[in-house]
Amino acid sequence: MEKMLLNKVEYITPYDNAKYLINVHLGRYANGDRRIYSHYFDKETGGWMPFLTFTVSIPEVPLKDDEVIIKNYSENADALPWLYSWDIVTPVRQVVGNRVVFDVCKLLKE
C-alpha cells in the first residue's frame, strides 16, 4: 500500500543546487521491502513526475518491516541527512551490498 509521507516540500539537489517541490511516498518493492520515493512538480507540464528513489532493495540483507536501506551515492548523496531532517528515518546500522556501504534506517513515519 502506497502512502504519502510529505506533501509539497522543497528538495535541493546536491550536484547543481536546483530546487524542486516534491512529494515523498512510502511503498514496497516487489520482494516486500519498504521503499521511499518521490515525485516533483513539473511546471512545464503542470503535473507530478518521478524524481528520486531514496532507497534500494538488497534481497540478501534481512530487514525488519520498519527498516529501509538508503541509497546514499550519486544523485542521492545527501539523501540520508535530508530524510533525517524531516524525521522520516533514523540510522540503525550499516551494511555492504554491491561494494557500497549503505545505511539501514528505521522508519519514523508510516
C-alpha positions as a printed Julia matrix, in Angstrom:
110×3 Matrix{Float64}:
  0.0     0.0     0.0
  1.35    3.4    -1.02
  1.28    6.28    1.47
  2.32    9.92    1.18
  4.84   10.92    3.86
  5.46   14.54    2.86
  3.42   16.84    0.65
  4.97   19.66   -1.39
  8.3    20.16    0.37
 11.49   21.67   -1.04
 14.42   19.48   -2.07
 17.73   20.97   -3.26
 19.88   18.68   -5.39
 23.48   18.2    -4.23
 25.03   18.38   -7.71
 23.59   21.66   -9.07
 21.67   23.21   -6.15
 18.45   23.18   -8.17
 15.29   23.49   -6.08
 12.36   21.12   -6.55
  8.94   20.92   -4.97
  8.42   17.23   -4.16
  6.02   14.76   -2.62
  7.58   11.85   -0.71
  5.88    8.44   -0.7
  6.27    5.14    1.13
  5.64    1.93   -0.8
  7.05   -1.56   -1.27
  9.38   -3.28   -3.69
  8.21   -6.5    -5.37
 10.02   -8.57   -2.69
  8.09   -6.79    0.1
 10.89   -4.48    1.3
  9.78   -0.91    2.03
 10.78    1.86   -0.37
 10.79    5.65   -0.16
 10.41    7.53   -3.43
  9.36   10.96   -4.64
  7.73   12.94   -7.43
  8.46   16.54   -8.37
  6.1    19.16   -9.71
  6.95   19.9   -13.35
  5.98   23.5   -14.11
  6.1    22.84  -17.86
  3.55   20.02  -17.83
  1.68   21.1   -14.71
  1.9    17.57  -13.33
  3.87   15.39  -10.93
  6.79   13.42  -12.4
  9.02   10.66  -10.91
 12.03   12.17   -9.13
 14.24   10.32   -6.62
 14.07    6.85   -5.18
 15.7     7.27   -1.78
 16.03    3.55   -1.09
 17.4     0.35   -2.61
 16.41   -3.27   -2.15
 19.19   -5.74   -1.42
 17.45   -9.12   -1.01
 20.37  -10.73    0.84
 20.16   -8.07    3.6
 17.44   -9.04    6.1
 15.3    -6.12    7.23
 12.65   -5.63    9.87
  9.32   -4.41    8.49
 10.05   -0.87    9.71
 13.52   -0.66    8.1
 14.76    0.61    4.74
 18.15    0.74    3.01
 19.04    4.29    1.95
 20.72    4.88   -1.42
 23.43    7.36   -0.44
 25.5     7.87   -3.59
 25.28    9.63   -6.95
 22.18   11.85   -7.13
 21.24   10.68   -3.62
 24.45   11.86   -1.96
 22.55   13.92    0.61
 19.5    11.65    0.94
 20.11   10.46    4.49
 20.59   13.9     6.09
 17.56   15.21    4.19
 15.3    12.31    5.26
 16.65   12.61    8.81
 15.88   16.36    8.88
 12.22   15.59    8.09
 12.02   12.89   10.82
 11.34   10.17    8.24
 14.2     7.83    9.22
 16.94    7.35   11.77
 20.12    5.33   11.07
 20.33    1.89   12.72
 23.34    0.16   11.18
 25.44   -0.06    8.01
 25.64   -2.92    5.52
 27.7    -3.64    2.42
 25.97   -4.52   -0.82
 27.3    -4.34   -4.38
 30.6    -2.98   -2.97
 28.85    0.04   -1.47
 28.26    0.84    2.21
 24.57    1.57    2.82
 22.74    2.86    5.85
 19.89    0.74    7.16
 17.37    3.06    8.8
 14.3     2.71   10.94
 11.17    4.37    9.54
  9.85    7.03   11.89
  6.76    7.83    9.8
  4.39    5.21    8.45
